[in-house]
Amino acid sequence: MRKHVHILGLIFLATACECPINENYIEIKEPDKEISVSMDLNAFTNGEAILINKATQLEYSLNLSGKTASKIIFTLGSQIWETTSPNGSLLIDETSFPNGNYTLKAQFYAPTGSGSIADQLEAEAYSGEMSWPVIIDYQMALFDIVTYRTNENRSLELSWQAPILSHLTISSYTIQATNKYAGYYSETVPANQTYFIDTRHIGIETTYMVYANVKYEGKENLTWHIGETKVPENLPRLYTSEWDMEHIQLCWELPYNCLLSFTINREPTFSPAKEATSMKLPVINFGTNSWYDANQILMTLSRIDHPSENIFQKEIAVGSPGYFYENERSNSWCYNPVTKMLYANSDFLNAYQYLQLTPETTLSISRGSTVFTSYTEPLLAIATTDNLEIRDARTLNLKHTLTIPNLNSTKGDIIFTSDGKLIYKTTDPDWVHHNIVVSKLDGSIISSTRVGGNPILISPDGKRIGASDFSGMKIIELENDLFSREYILPIPIEKQGRTIFNPINPSQLIISDQENHCIEIRNCQTYELIENIRLKDEMQYLSTDPVTGNLLVGNDHKLSVLSAVDYQEIFTVNAPYHIWPTLTGDYLTSYDGYILNIKNTSSK
């Protein structure tokens, strides 16, 4: 840096008297012609230019060989910063600096300290200038300053490049970590260590910021941002794998090294063998993950180097056989025997092949829609208040859209017949009378039969309609889809709401007698009693499998399936009363999203 002197004209007035030297006397000394200057910039470079690809606080540090700067001027494009601080930062962002090539200039001034009048009047100073090429491109990809890996001990290890500095001295590095579970923590490592092993990290998505703690002229502490990185989520897994009707295999996967312990049903905590990855647990109940109906499992992870510090916990309830479709909790299920696929619907219609926990295909639908399936063709119907969509059951592609005012869309109100027709129910504005409509799949109406009463039943073959009445249940028979005759069956009013047509023999009625814990199978023409099924253990009728005709019964602690052939028990499982079970195509489902095939009661 060269010395720069401003010449200033001065007028002295002298008198003929002696002027004694007093305390205001200033000794003038000859200033150095040059002083050493250095500038440290916290910037990413390619060896030739500063590279910027995002909004940046460009930190700088100026050393003037012990001199105090009187003025520092930075210029970048049309932007000018003026300061007297030797340490600071310059904000570079898209608002002020679009993509392009620039030159960053730094001009600085410092008093000589000679004591001359020019020095005192700030007319004499050292001055200098530096410049650097700058490339700004907000789409430019740059190498990461901070990188990460899983080291040989299965711990997360960060590493970074040490900055090249001229006059600043690194005293240490600080690593700050932020994640949504552990919140915030920081660690400091020595200046000669450009890596950090995080034994707290167990797989939570974490953002790491690395800072260099530097000293200016051996005294002033500065903090420079070195870089940052985000480690994506890779959480520990705790899940069930193999199961049968007696045991469930609980498995775990730990991506990072840590100490593992379990608490089961609030018994003493224990640690499994280091090489273990699973353990067997007893089956408790089907269809639920409620704490009081399953094994309560608490998994705790601790730091390998600080065993007393818990860093992660996960709870899970294990006790149900079957496959757990976690995302289908509370959703309705149906089964198409042609496609052999299960369909779950809420905001989405998801089609699954059994054993697969991810859908083969999915479709966004309106919340509140009801899904019906054909049992003889690869067809589905999606019903809303005034609209009915017919879709391919394999691909979910749309085949027909029908606009049907006042369409009913509760269970049993829409039926695909085996001869390729569609039957649906609409309600008149008086809410008393209904229309049973037979149509083609494209919506062309074949016939419409007006009936009164509620509930209204439609037989699976579309040849009979049942209408509730105080004098008994009215049966309307259709021939060639048109009204043929009607008659009354002496079914008590209290049983009519628990009566359905037999799905595998539509000429029969299944009548539930809850009070006497029995199920009657009767001929729907003569009312002749075909079978009187006495239920044991105070069980109640729950539903009929629309595909197989098997009967689902249960009490407050057990479910049983009765064969549609001889009504003998063919399957039983412990289950609480609140799981809202359904049976479709021999698949037993629950409200919590568990599915079990009653013909294949093992995962093997």
C-alpha positions in Angstrom: 0.0 0.0 0.0 1.4 3.3 -1.0 1.3 6.5 1.0 -1.0 9.1 -0.3 -0.7 12.8 0.8 -3.2 15.5 0.2 -1.6 19.0 -0.2 -3.4 21.6 1.8 -2.4 25.3 1.7 -1.9 26.8 5.2 -1.3 30.5 6.3 0.8 31.0 9.4 0.7 34.3 11.3 3.9 34.9 13.3 4.8 37.4 16.0 8.2 38.5 17.4 8.1 36.6 20.6 9.3 33.3 21.8 6.8 30.4 21.8 7.7 28.0 24.5 7.1 24.2 23.9 4.2 23.0 26.0 2.1 19.9 26.3 0.4 20.6 23.0 3.7 20.1 21.1 3.4 17.3 18.5 6.5 15.6 17.3 6.4 15.0 13.6 7.9 11.8 12.2 8.4 10.6 8.7 5.7 8.0 7.8 6.5 4.8 6.2 6.3 4.9 2.4 4.3 1.6 2.3 2.6 -0.7 4.7 1.5 -4.3 4.4 -2.2 -4.9 3.6 -4.3 -8.1 3.5 -7.9 -8.9 2.9 -9.7 -12.1 3.8 -12.9 -12.9 2.1 -15.3 -15.7 3.1 -16.2 -16.6 -0.5 -16.4 -19.6 -2.8 -13.9 -19.4 -5.6 -12.8 -21.4 -8.6 -9.2 -20.0 -8.2 -9.9 -17.1 -10.5 -13.3 -15.6 -9.5 -15.7 -15.4 -6.6 -18.7 -17.6 -7.4 -22.2 -16.7 -6.0 -25.3 -18.8 -6.6 -27.6 -17.7 -3.8 -28.3 -14.7 -1.5 -25.0 -14.2 0.3 -23.6 -12.3 3.2 -20.0 -11.9 1.8 -17.9 -11.5 4.9 -14.6 -9.6 4.8 -11.7 -8.8 7.1 -9.1 -6.1 6.3 -5.7 -5.8 8.0 -3.7 -2.6 7.7 -0.6 -3.6 9.7 -2.1 -2.1 12.9 -3.4 1.1 11.2 -7.0 2.1 11.8 -9.0 2.5 8.6 -10.6 5.9 8.2 -12.7 4.8 5.2 -13.4 1.6 3.3 -15.4 1.7 0.1 -16.6 -1.4 -1.6 -18.1 -1.3 -5.1 -20.0 -4.0 -7.0 -21.8 -3.0 -10.1 -23.7 0.1 -9.2 -23.8 -0.7 -5.5 -21.5 1.1 -3.1 -20.9 0.3 0.5 -18.9 2.7 2.7 -17.7 1.8 6.2 -14.8 2.3 8.7 -15.1 -1.2 10.2 -12.3 -3.6 9.2 -14.6 -6.6 9.7 -18.1 -6.9 8.2 -20.2 -8.3 5.4 -21.8 -7.3 2.1 -25.3 -8.5 1.2 -25.5 -9.8 -2.4 -28.9 -10.9 -3.5 -31.1 -11.2 -6.6 -32.9 -7.9 -5.9 -29.7 -5.9 -6.4 -27.6 -8.2 -8.5 -29.0 -10.2 -11.4 -27.1 -12.9 -13.0 -23.9 -11.6 -14.6 -20.1 -11.0 -14.4 -19.0 -8.3 -12.0 -15.9 -6.8 -10.4 -15.7 -6.3 -6.6 -13.5 -3.3 -5.8 -12.3 -2.4 -2.3 -10.6 1.0 -1.6 -9.3 1.8 1.8 -7.7 4.8 3.6 -5.8 5.0 6.8 -4.1 8.0 8.5 -0.3 8.0 8.5 0.0 8.8 12.2 3.0 11.1 11.4 1.6 13.9 13.5 1.9 16.5 10.8 -0.7 19.2 10.3 -1.8 17.3 7.1 -2.1 14.1 9.1 -4.1 15.9 11.8 -6.5 17.4 9.2 -6.8 14.0 7.5 -5.2 15.4 4.4 -2.4 12.9 4.6 -3.3 9.2 4.4 -2.3 5.7 3.2 -4.6 4.5 0.4 -4.9 1.4 -1.7 -7.2 -0.6 -3.9 -8.0 -4.3 -4.5 -10.4 -6.0 -6.9 -11.8 -9.5 -7.6 -13.8 -10.9 -10.5 -17.3 -12.1 -9.4 -19.6 -14.4 -11.3 -23.2 -14.4 -10.1 -25.5 -17.1 -11.4 -28.4 -18.2 -9.2 -28.9 -21.4 -11.2 -25.2 -22.4 -10.9 -24.4 -25.6 -9.0 -21.4 -25.5 -6.7 -19.6 -28.2 -4.8 -20.7 -28.6 -1.2 -18.3 -27.1 1.3 -19.7 -29.3 4.0 -20.2 -33.0 3.1 -21.4 -36.0 5.2 -21.1 -39.8 5.2 -21.8 -42.8 7.4 -18.4 -43.8 8.7 -17.1 -47.3 9.5 -18.6 -47.1 13.0 -22.1 -46.4 11.5 -22.0 -42.8 12.8 -22.8 -39.7 10.8 -19.6 -37.8 10.0 -19.5 -34.3 8.6 -16.4 -32.8 7.0 -15.5 -29.5 5.5 -12.6 -27.6 3.9 -10.5 -25.3 6.0 -10.6 -21.7 4.8 -7.4 -20.2 3.4 -6.7 -17.1 5.5 -3.9 -14.5 5.5 -4.2 -12.6 8.7 -7.1 -14.2 10.6 -6.5 -17.2 12.9 -9.0 -20.0 13.4 -9.4 -20.8 17.0 -12.2 -23.5 16.7 -15.2 -24.6 14.7 -18.8 -24.6 15.9 -21.4 -27.0 14.4 -25.1 -26.2 14.9 -27.7 -28.8 14.3 -31.4 -28.3 13.9 -34.1 -30.9 13.5 -37.8 -31.2 14.2 -37.5 -33.7 17.1 -34.4 -32.8 19.1 -34.7 -29.2 18.3 -31.3 -27.4 18.4 -27.9 -28.4 19.7 -24.3 -27.3 19.0 -20.8 -28.7 19.4 -17.4 -27.1 19.1 -14.3 -28.9 17.7 -10.6 -27.8 17.7 -9.1 -25.7 14.9 -7.1 -28.5 13.5 -10.2 -30.8 13.2 -12.2 -30.3 10.0 -14.7 -33.1 10.7 -17.4 -33.8 13.3 -18.9 -37.1 14.3 -22.5 -36.7 15.5 -23.4 -39.5 17.8 -26.8 -37.9 18.4 -27.9 -38.4 14.8 -30.1 -41.4 14.4 -31.8 -40.6 11.1 -33.9 -37.5 11.7 -33.7 -34.9 8.9 -31.2 -32.5 10.2 -29.7 -29.2 8.9 -26.1 -28.6 10.0 -24.4 -25.2 9.9 -20.6 -25.0 10.3 -18.9 -21.8 11.5 -15.3 -20.9 11.9 -14.4 -19.0 15.1 -11.6 -16.7 14.1 -9.4 -14.1 15.8 -8.6 -10.7 14.3 -5.2 -9.3 15.4 -5.2 -11.9 18.1 -8.0 -10.4 20.1 -11.3 -9.7 18.4 -13.4 -12.8 18.0 -15.3 -13.2 14.7 -17.6 -16.0 13.5 -17.6 -16.9 9.8 -20.1 -19.2 8.2 -18.2 -22.0 6.4 -21.2 -23.9 4.9 -24.2 -26.0 5.6 -25.7 -29.3 4.6 -29.0 -31.1 5.1 -29.0 -34.8 5.9 -32.2 -36.4 4.7 -34.5 -38.4 6.9 -33.6 -42.1 7.4 -35.4 -42.9 10.6 -35.1 -46.1 12.6 -37.8 -48.6 11.6 -39.9 -50.6 14.0 -42.3 -52.9 12.3 -43.9 -56.4 12.2 -42.9 -58.9 9.5 -43.8 -62.6 9.8 -46.9 -63.6 11.7 -49.3 -66.5 12.3 -52.2 -66.9 14.7 -50.0 -67.3 17.7 -46.9 -65.1 17.2 -45.8 -61.9 15.6 -42.3 -61.1 14.6 -41.3 -57.5 15.6 -38.3 -56.2 13.6 -36.1 -53.1 13.8 -33.6 -51.4 11.6 -31.2 -48.8 12.9 -29.4 -46.8 10.2 -26.9 -45.3 12.7 -25.0 -46.7 15.6 -26.7 -46.2 18.9 -27.7 -48.1 22.1 -31.1 -49.9 21.8 -33.5 -50.8 24.6 -37.1 -51.9 24.9 -39.9 -51.7 27.4 -42.8 -54.1 26.9 -46.1 -53.7 28.7 -44.3 -51.5 31.3 -42.1 -54.3 32.5 -38.4 -53.7 33.2 -36.4 -52.3 30.3 -34.0 -54.6 28.6 -31.5 -54.4 25.7 -31.5 -57.1 23.0 -28.3 -58.8 21.9 -26.2 -56.5 19.7 -26.6 -58.6 16.6 -30.4 -59.1 17.1 -32.8 -57.5 14.6 -36.1 -59.0 15.7 -38.0 -60.8 18.5 -41.3 -62.8 18.8 -44.4 -61.5 20.6 -47.7 -63.2 21.3 -50.8 -62.5 19.3 -53.3 -60.6 21.5 -56.2 -59.4 19.3 -57.0 -59.0 15.7 -57.6 -55.6 14.0 -56.4 -53.0 16.5 -53.4 -51.1 17.6 -55.0 -49.7 20.7 -52.7 -49.8 23.7 -55.2 -51.8 25.9 -55.7 -54.5 23.2 -52.1 -55.2 22.2 -48.5 -55.5 23.4 -47.3 -52.0 24.3 -43.7 -51.5 22.9 -41.5 -48.6 23.7 -38.2 -48.5 21.8 -35.5 -46.2 23.2 -32.3 -45.1 21.5 -29.4 -43.6 23.4 -26.0 -42.1 22.4 -23.3 -44.7 22.0 -20.8 -42.5 23.9 -23.4 -41.2 26.5 -25.7 -44.1 27.4 -27.7 -42.1 29.8 -28.8 -39.6 27.1 -31.9 -40.7 25.3 -32.1 -39.3 21.8 -35.1 -41.0 20.3 -38.2 -43.0 21.4 -40.9 -44.7 19.3 -44.0 -46.4 20.6 -45.9 -49.1 18.8 -48.8 -51.5 19.7 -48.2 -55.0 18.4 -50.6 -57.9 18.8 -52.8 -58.3 15.7 -52.2 -61.0 13.0 -52.7 -59.9 9.4 -51.2 -57.1 7.3 -51.4 -53.5 8.5 -52.4 -50.9 5.9 -51.5 -47.9 8.0 -52.7 -45.2 5.6 -56.2 -46.8 5.3 -57.3 -46.4 8.8 -61.1 -45.7 9.0 -61.5 -46.3 5.2 -64.1 -48.6 3.6 -63.1 -51.8 1.8 -64.5 -53.9 -1.0 -63.2 -56.8 -3.1 -63.5 -57.7 -6.7 -63.0 -61.5 -7.3 -62.3 -60.9 -11.0 -59.3 -58.6 -10.5 -58.5 -60.2 -7.1 -57.9 -56.7 -5.8 -59.0 -54.9 -2.6 -60.2 -51.3 -2.8 -60.0 -48.8 0.0 -61.6 -45.4 -0.4 -61.6 -42.0 1.4 -60.0 -39.0 -0.4 -58.3 -41.5 -2.7 -59.4 -44.8 -4.1 -56.5 -47.2 -3.7 -56.4 -50.6 -5.4 -54.2 -53.3 -3.7 -53.1 -56.8 -4.4 -53.2 -58.6 -1.1 -49.8 -58.8 0.6 -48.7 -55.6 -1.1 -48.8 -52.7 1.3 -48.6 -50.0 -1.5 -51.4 -49.6 -4.0 -51.0 -50.9 -7.6 -53.0 -47.9 -8.8 -54.7 -44.9 -7.1 -57.3 -42.3 -8.0 -58.3 -39.0 -6.3 -62.0 -39.0 -5.5 -64.4 -36.8 -3.5 -64.6 -37.3 0.2 -67.9 -38.9 1.0 -67.9 -41.0 -2.2 -69.1 -44.6 -1.9 -67.4 -47.3 -4.0 -69.3 -50.4 -5.2 -67.8 -53.3 -7.1 -69.1 -55.9 -9.5 -68.6 -59.5 -8.4 -68.6 -60.9 -11.9 -66.9 -58.3 -14.0 -63.8 -56.0 -13.6 -66.0 -53.0 -12.9 -66.3 -50.4 -10.1 -68.9 -47.7 -9.5 -68.1 -44.5 -7.6 -71.2 -42.7 -6.3 -71.8 -39.2 -5.0 -75.1 -37.4 -4.4 -76.0 -36.9 -8.1 -73.3 -38.6 -10.0 -72.1 -42.1 -10.8 -68.9 -43.1 -12.4 -68.3 -46.5 -13.9 -64.6 -47.4 -14.0 -62.3 -50.2 -15.0 -61.5 -52.1 -11.8 -58.0 -52.9 -13.0 -56.8 -49.5 -14.2 -59.5 -47.2 -12.5 -59.9 -45.6 -16.0 -63.3 -44.0 -16.5 -65.8 -45.8 -18.8 -69.0 -44.0 -18.2 -70.3 -41.0 -16.2 -74.0 -40.9 -15.3 -75.8 -37.9 -13.9 -78.5 -39.2 -11.5 -80.5 -36.7 -9.4 -81.2 -37.8 -5.8 -79.0 -40.9 -6.1 -78.8 -43.1 -3.0 -75.2 -44.3 -2.3 -75.4 -46.3 0.9 -74.4 -49.9 1.1 -76.5 -52.2 -1.1 -78.1 -49.3 -3.1 -76.1 -49.9 -6.2 -75.6 -53.3 -7.8 -73.9 -54.7 -10.9 -75.9 -57.7 -12.1 -74.3 -60.8 -13.6 -76.0 -60.0 -17.0 -74.2 -56.7 -17.3 -76.8 -54.3 -16.0 -76.7 -51.6 -13.3 -79.4 -51.3 -10.6 -79.6 -48.2 -8.4 -82.0 -46.4 -6.1 -83.1 -42.8 -6.1 -85.3 -41.0 -3.5 -88.3 -38.8 -4.3 -88.5 -35.3 -2.7 -91.0 -36.6 -0.2 -88.3 -38.9 1.3 -90.9 -41.7 1.5 -90.9 -43.2 -2.0 -88.0 -44.6 -3.9 -87.3 -45.6 -7.5 -85.4 -48.8 -8.2 -83.9 -48.2 -11.6 -82.5 -50.9 -14.0 -80.2 -49.4 -16.6 -77.4 -50.3 -19.0 -73.9 -49.3 -18.0 -74.0 -46.2 -20.3 -77.0 -44.9 -18.3 -79.8 -46.0 -20.7 -82.8 -46.7 -18.5 -84.5 -50.1 -19.0 -87.1 -49.9 -16.2 -88.0 -48.0 -13.0 -90.1 -49.3 -10.1 -91.5 -47.0 -7.5 -91.8 -48.3 -4.0 -92.4 -46.9 -0.5 -90.9 -47.7 2.8 -87.5 -47.8 4.4 -85.2 -49.7 4.3 -85.3 -50.9 0.7 -83.5 -54.1 -0.2 -82.4 -55.1 -3.7 -81.4 -58.8 -4.4 -78.0 -59.3 -5.9 -79.5 -60.7 -9.1 -81.8 -57.6 -9.4 -85.0 -59.8 -9.5 -86.5 -58.9 -6.1 -87.0 -55.8 -4.1 -87.7 -55.8 -0.4 -89.6 -52.9 1.2 -90.2 -52.4 4.9 -93.8 -52.2 6.0 -95.6 -52.3 9.4 -97.6 -55.4 8.3 -94.4 -57.2 7.3 -91.8 -57.0 4.5 -93.2 -56.4 1.1 -91.4 -58.4 -1.6 -91.7 -57.2 -5.2 -90.7 -59.6 -7.9 -89.4 -58.4 -11.3 -89.5 -60.4 -14.5 -87.5 -59.1 -17.5 -86.7 -56.1 -15.3 -90.5 -55.2 -15.0 -92.9 -55.5 -12.2 -94.4 -59.0 -12.0 -96.0 -59.4 -8.5 -95.8 -58.5 -4.9 -96.5 -60.1 -1.5 -96.0 -59.6 2.2 -93.7 -61.8 4.4 -94.5 -61.8 8.1 -91.2 -60.4 9.2 -91.6 -58.4 12.4 -90.7 -54.7 12.0 -87.9 -55.0 14.5 -86.1 -57.6 12.3 -86.7 -55.9 9.0 -83.6 -53.6 9.5 -81.5 -56.7 10.0 -82.6 -58.6 6.9 -80.8 -59.0 3.6 -81.0 -61.2 0.5 -78.5 -64.1 0.5 -75.7 -63.0 -1.9 -75.1 -66.6 -3.1 -78.8 -67.6 -3.2 -80.9 -64.5 -3.8 -84.1 -66.5 -3.4 -83.3 -66.7 0.3 -83.4 -64.1 3.1 -80.9 -63.9 6.0 -82.7 -62.6 9.1 -80.8 -61.7 12.3 -82.6 -62.2 15.6 -80.3 -60.3 18.0 -82.5 -60.9 21.0 -82.3 -64.7 20.7 -78.7 -64.8 19.4 -79.7 -66.6 16.2 -79.7 -66.2 12.4 -82.7 -67.5 10.3 -82.3 -68.5 6.7 -85.8 -68.4 5.0 -87.2 -68.8 1.6 -88.2 -65.4 0.3 -91.3 -66.7 -1.5 -92.8 -69.0 1.1 -91.1 -67.8 4.2 -90.2 -71.4 5.0 -87.4 -71.7 7.6 -84.4 -73.4 5.9 -81.9 -73.0 8.7 -82.0 -71.7 12.3 -78.4 -71.0 13.3 -77.9 -70.8 17.1 -75.0 -68.5 18.0 -72.9 -69.5 21.0 -71.2 -67.3 23.6 -73.8 -64.6 23.2 -72.5 -63.8 19.7 -74.4 -61.5 17.3 -74.7 -61.4 13.6 -72.4 -58.7 12.1 -72.5 -59.1 8.3 -72.5 -61.4 5.3 -69.6 -61.7 2.9 -71.0 -60.4 -0.4 -68.7 -62.7 -2.4 -68.7 -66.0 -0.6 -71.9 -65.7 1.5 -70.0 -66.7 4.7 -71.4 -65.1 7.9 -69.4 -62.9 10.2 -70.5 -63.1 13.9 -68.9 -61.9 17.1 -69.1 -60.7 20.7 -67.1 -58.3 22.7 -63.9 -60.3 22.6 -64.1 -62.7 19.6 -65.0 -63.0 15.9 -66.1 -66.1 14.1 -66.8 -66.9 10.4 -69.6 -69.4 9.6 -69.5 -71.3 6.3 -72.2 -70.4 3.8 -72.5 -74.2 3.0 -73.3 -75.7 6.4 -73.0 -72.7 8.7 -70.3 -74.3 10.8 -67.5 -72.3 12.3 -64.5 -72.2 9.8 -62.5 -69.4 11.5 -62.2 -67.7 14.8 -59.9 -65.0 16.3 -59.8 -62.9 19.4 -60.9 -59.4 18.7 -62.4 -56.5 20.7 -65.9 -55.3 19.8 -64.9 -51.8 18.6 -62.8 -52.7 15.5 -65.8 -52.4 13.1 -64.9 -55.6 11.2 -66.1 -56.4 7.7 -65.8 -59.6 5.6 -65.4 -59.4 1.8 -64.0 -62.2 -0.4 -62.8 -64.0 2.8 -60.8 -60.9 3.7 -61.4 -59.8 7.3 -60.8 -56.0 7.7 -60.8 -53.7 10.6 -61.3 -49.9 11.2 -57.6 -49.5 12.1 -56.5 -50.9 8.7 -55.7 -54.5 9.4 -56.5 -57.2 6.8 -56.4 -61.0 7.3 -57.3 -63.7 4.7 -59.2 -66.3 6.8 -58.1 -69.0 4.4 -54.4 -68.1 4.7 -53.8 -67.4 8.4 -50.0 -66.9 8.2 -47.6 -64.6 6.4 -45.5 -67.5 5.3 
